[in-house]
């Protein structure tokens, strides 16, 4: 009881991120490219964010829920101003962050920004040391920022233990709703006893637990392996308002094949992960766009129950099965192949996957949209999974058969 009474003073309590945040983030695709003279189209500048906001607003992203435009590292000037305030780089952001936020808001979108709880950001720009926490929270709120990602480079474990909760309180005190993304667990190895997920869920809306994603299939697999190997610890920590963040979607870049792109989307969805794309929306291919704009996939990701899925089968054949429970007794199943040889025919039944007995399901293929079924729990079925690919199903229980007359006459319960 004492803990329960004590927590609200720490708690974010902002009512935000009831489903995993969706949007666009600059880091993986554009990094810390600040050479606007040599590469004006791809450098970290207000122009890049204006253009990405236009794409989110005009190309069908916003209507699907992709609402955040998130600035990552390397946006600020190299020094704070005379009053100790963070300021945007005057050459690359001549209009300032407030004007950028206004532009984004005018398009029905929200603006995210990056800070770092340390002497410097990871890219070497001014960090938010403990004495600056309140000031920076007030600055971000005054600018109209809607999300803060707070990194942890150049800070100690002690500073993080003080600073991350302090920023939650400071954001609350501004009175502006700001989604709070913490990198705290990633700097502490991501696991208990160093990371207390019960406390973390009271402080942050989402958090990075593990390494930065790179533009490669190996990187995606390393994240998938870590998250599902440790699912017993991570899965209970996720829910409405507080999410595990396996990092950005790299679909549409250079490192993933078509099958691997579908796999990342399906696995992030089953993990109830934030869907933060990091790709060039000005030049994205139709196939990558189709994956990222899959309506049923997004519906599953945004399921209001907010239960993170788990890996339930790991076969010697290098096929893995993942299950995410959804609202209204529905479920999402992902059949994933780690094979690299040829398409594999995998046969199982819902009974073997521990679905309730004597239930009949309507099954929809999430990528194709095709309805399969009705499928009984006891029925064997086969799916053909491409190398490093997935088959993803959305399952809804159908109306149960009418019960015999004598059952319906019994008293309720």
N, C-alpha and C positions, 0 to 999 in steps of 0.2 A: 504493500500500500504506500509506503514511504516513497518508493521508486516511482510509482504511478503519479503521486502528487508532485514529485520533484521534476519529472520529465517536461511538463508543459513550459517551464521557464527556458528549457533548451529547445523545445520543439519548434519546427518551422511553422506548422499550423497555418499554412497559406491556402489550403484547399485547392492547390494547383496540381497539374499533371495526374489527373485521375485516371487517365490512360497514358501509355507511353508517348512522350513528345515526338512529333514528326516535323521534319523540315530539312534544311540544307546547312552544311557547315563547311568552312573553307579549308580546313587543315590538310586532310589527306591529299587532296588534288592540287592545292595551290601553295601549301607549306608556308615558308617565310620568304617568299619571293618579293623583295622590296625594290627591285630594279625597274622602276616604271619608265626609265628612259629607254632601256634596251627592250623591255617586254611590257609595254603599257597595257596590253589586253589581259595579261595574266598575273599582274602584280597585285599585292594586297593594297587596295585603294578603294575609295568610295565608289569609283566607277564600276568596279567588279561587283560590289554589293547592290548598287542600283540595277545593274543588268540582271543579276540573279533574282532580285525581287520582281522585276518585270516578267521573267520567265516563270516564276512560281505563280504569279497572278494571271498570266495570259495563256499558259500552256496546260491548264487543267490540273495542276498540282494542288493549288490552294483548296479547291472544292473537295479533294480527296483527304484533306487533313494536313498536308505539308504546309505548315504555317510559320515556322521559325526560320529566319535568315540569321545564321550565327557567325559572327566574326570570331576567328581564333587568334592566335598569337601574332605579334609584330604589327599591331595597328597603332601603337602609341608613339609619341615622341620619346626620345632617349632620356629625357629628364622630366620630372614634375615641374609645374610652374612655380612662381614665387610664393603662392599660397599653399604649396604642397599638393596641389591637385594633379591627378592624371589628365593629360591632354592628348588628343589625337595628333598624329604626325601632320604638320601643317601643309606639307607638299602633297601627300598622298590622300589626305582627308581635309581638303581646304574648307569644306562646308561645315565640318565638325560632326560629332556623333549625334547630337540632338537633331540636326537637319536630316541625317540619314534615317534616324528613327521615325521622324515625321513622314518621310518618303515611304518607308516600309509600312507604317500604320495606314497611310492613305490608300494602300493597295490591299487592305484587309489582312495584313501579315503582322508578325511580331519580330522584334530584334533581339538577338542574343549577343553577348560580349564575353570576352575572355579576361581573366585575371589570374594572378599566381600568388599563393600565400608564401612569399619568400622575398629575399633581397632583390632577385631578378625573376623575370619570366624565363621559361625554358629557352626562349630565343634571345635573351639578354636585354630585355626591355624592363622598365621599372616594375618591381613587384609590389605586392600589398603586404608590407610588414604589419605586425600586430597593431602598431600605433596608427596605421592608416586604414584599418578595417572599417570603422564607422564612416570616415570621410569618403572612402571609395564607394561604400554602399549608397551614401547620399548622392554622390556624383552620378552613379549609374541610374539611380531613380530619377534624378533631375533631368537626365538626358532622355528618359522614356524607355529605358532598357527593360526587356521582358524576361530575359533569362541570363543567368551568370554561370559560366563554367570557371571554377576556381581550381587551378592546377597546383602542384606542390613542389616544383623545382626550387632548389636553393633554400629549403627550410628543414628544420629538425623535426623529429617525431614529437617533441614537446611543444614546439610552435604549432604544429598541425593539430595536436590535441586541444590546444587553446583556441587557435584561429578559426578552424572550421565551424565549431559551435558559435563562436563569437560573430562570425559573418551571418549565420542563420538569424541570430538575434538582431543584428544590424539591418539586415534586409527587411525583417518584420517591422522594425521601428520606422522605416521610411514610409510605411503605409501604401507602398506601391506593390502590386502582385508581381513578384519576380521568381521564376522557377530557378531552383538552386541545384546546380550540378557540381558534385564534389569529386575530386581525384584522390581523396584521402586514402581509401583502402588500397589503391594501386601502389601507393608509396610504402605501404605496410605489409605487402605480400598477399593481400586479398583474403586472408583466412584467419580464423580464430587461432590462438587467443589474442593476437595483436589487433584484430579487427572485431569489434562488437557490433554485429549487424542489427541488433535490437536498438541500440543507441543511434546507430547511423540512420536507420529508418525514421527516427524522430527528428533528425537534423537536416537531412538532404532529400530532395525530390528524386534525384538519380545520382549514380556514382559510377566512376570508372574503377573496376576491380583489377584490371590486368593490363598487359602491354598495349601500346599503340598498334593499331592495324596498319599494315603496309599493303602496297598494291600487288599482292601475290596470293595464290591459292594456299601456299604453305602457311602464310600468316593467318588466313581464315581458319585453316585446320587447327593451328595451334590454339587459337581462341576457343574454337568449338571443343577441343579436347579438354582444355582447362575448365571451361564452364560446366561441362557435363560430367567430368571426373569429380568435380566438387559440388555437384547439384544438390546433395543432401544438406549442405550448408547454405548455398546460395538461394535455392528455390523458395524456402520459407520467408526470406527477407523481402521478396518482391511483392508488390500489390499496389492498389490505387494510391498514388501520391508518392511512391518510393520504389524505384526500379534499378535493377542491375543493368549496367550499360557496357555491352561488349565492344563498343566503339562503332565507327561510321560504316555505312554501306558504301562499298567501293564499286558497285555495279555501274557500268558505263565508262570505266577507265580502261586500263591497258593490261591488267594482270589476270583477269578471269575470263574463262571461256563462257559461252552461252549457258552450258549446263551448270558450271560452277556459279554463275551469277544467279540462276534460279535457286541453287542450293543455299547460297548466302541469304537470299530473301526468305526462303522457307524456314531456315534454322533460326534466323533472327526473329521471325514472327512467332515461332513456337516458344522461343525464349522470353516472349513479352518484352522484347528489347525496344528502346527508342529507335525510330527509323529516321536517322539523320544522314541524308545523302551527302557524299563529297565527290562530286563529279561536275563536269562542265555542262550545265543545262542548256547552253547556247548551241552545243554541237552534239548532244547526246543522240545515240542511234535509236531508230524506232524499236529495235528488239529490247534494248536496255530500258527504254521508256515504258514499254509494255509490261515488263516484269515489275518495275517500280510502281506502276499505276494499276496493278491488279486489284480490283475492288474487293473481291472476296478475301484476298490475302490481307488487305488493310482492315477489313471488318474483323477478321480473326485476331490480328495484332491488337486492335483497339477494343477487344471484348471487355465489357464493363466489369466482369468478375476480377480481371487482372491477375489470374493465376499463371505463374510461369510454368512452362512445360518441362518434362523430364525425358531422358533416354530410358526406354523400358526394355529394349532388346539390343544385344550386341552379338551378332552371329560370327561363327568362324569363317563364314563365306564373305566377311567384310561388308555385310549389310547391317545397318542399324535402324531401329525404329524409335521414333519420338512421339510422345503424346502430350497434348495440351487440353485440359478440361475447359469447356466454355460455358457460357450462360445457357439457360433453357435446356440443360442436359445434353448439349451438343459437344462435339470433340473435334480436334484437329489431329490428324496422323501424318507424320512425315516418314517415308521410307527412303533412306539415304544409302547410296553405294559409295564405298571407298575404293572400289575396284578400279583398275586402270586398263582392263583388257577388252571387254565387250559388254553389251547390255546383258543384264542378269535377270532371270525369271525367279522371283521370290514368292513362295507359296506359304500361306499361313491362314489363320482364321481370327475373327474378333474374340472368340473364346480363348485362344492361346494368348491374346493380348489383354486378357483379364477384363473384357467388357461384360456387362451384366447378362446373365443367361436369359433366354426366351425373349429377347428384345429384337425388334426389326428396325433397321436403319435405312434411311435414304442417304446415299453417298454421292458427293459431288467432287469431281476432279477440280482442284483449285486453279490449276493452270489452263486446262482445256475448257472448263465450265460444264463438261458433260456429266449428266446424272447417271449414276450407276446404282442399281438396286431395284427393288428392295433387297437388302442383305441381312440374313439372320446371323445371330452371334455364332451359331454352330457351322455356318457355311464356310467351306474352304474357298479361298480366292487366290489369284496370282496377280502380281504387278511386275512389269518389266521396267527396270531402273537402268538408265544409262550410266556409264562410268563417270564418277564424281558428280552424279546427278541425283535428283530426287523425284519421287512421286508424292504428291500431297493431296490428302483427302479432307473434306469437311463432312462430318457425319451428324445427322439429326435423327433422333428416335422418331419413328412413325407411330401413329395411333396403335395402341395395343389391341389385340383381338378382343371382341366383346366377351365379357366374363359369363360363365354359366349363370342361369337364373337364380339358383340357390345361393350363390355368392353375393349377388346384388341385394338379396333380401336380408342379409345379415346386418346387424347393427353396425354403424360406422366404427371403424377402428378395431 
